[in-house]
Amino acid sequence: MKKALLFCLIQWSVLTASGQYLPVRNSFRVGMNMMTLGGIDAIGLHYQARYARHLASDRLLLALSAGYFQRNNRESIASDLYADSDQKQRLTTDFSVLVDLLPSSRSALRIGGGLSYWYRSDKLITARNYSWSTTSGYYDFQTSWSDEKEWNLGYHLTLEYETRLSPQLALNGQIGWANFTRDRLRRNGGIFSGNTIPVFQSAQAGLGLSYLF
């Protein structure tokens, strides 16, 4: 038992001294992305946490992540006067399969993708009228809103680079793209036929810090 323990300690010290790290089995990452939902008025921060299982000597990752995004816009009505505009929220869950392209224990270049299941909560303006009231000295607002809340299924593609800071810590950067559609069923003469319409697309780029164990 003592000999086996001594051998493991010697092997660990040799690998560390030579700049090599032992493969890990699990990792937990927290990060922050700049995310867009397809327009300049829908760009904001996406906070995300991810658990990954490392397989095949750290060359294959199975990852499950969850995140949150919110963007509340304001519209300029007049000089120094603003009003609430479109509001968008996302609760994100993603399952990813990633493959490491670099034969290195200190860094990784992973590419992959998987399924995405996001909750969409949008409060969108459909009409707005405003006028200046000479009697009260204030603007009179009339705004009509449309609330859209639903789960959307889609897919995503991811490219990430990771470098080891220590045996237990790693810094990584990633870019990604996700696409979501909605399936509708139509009935024509007693026959159901489906058509797929786009809901939204999303692009992300950001940084994260991983704990390896």
Secondary structure, 3 states (H helix, E strand, C coil): CHHHHHHHHHHHHHHHHCCCCCCCCEEEEEEEEEEECCCCCCEEEEEEEEEEEEECCCCEEEEEEEEEEEEEEEEEEECCEEEEEEEEEEEEEEEEEEEECCCCCCEEEEEEEEEEEEEEEEEEEEEEEEEECCCCCCEEEEEEEEEEEEEEEEEEEEEEEEEECCCCEEEEEEEEEEEEEEEEEEEECCEEEEEEEEEEEEEEEEEEEEEEC
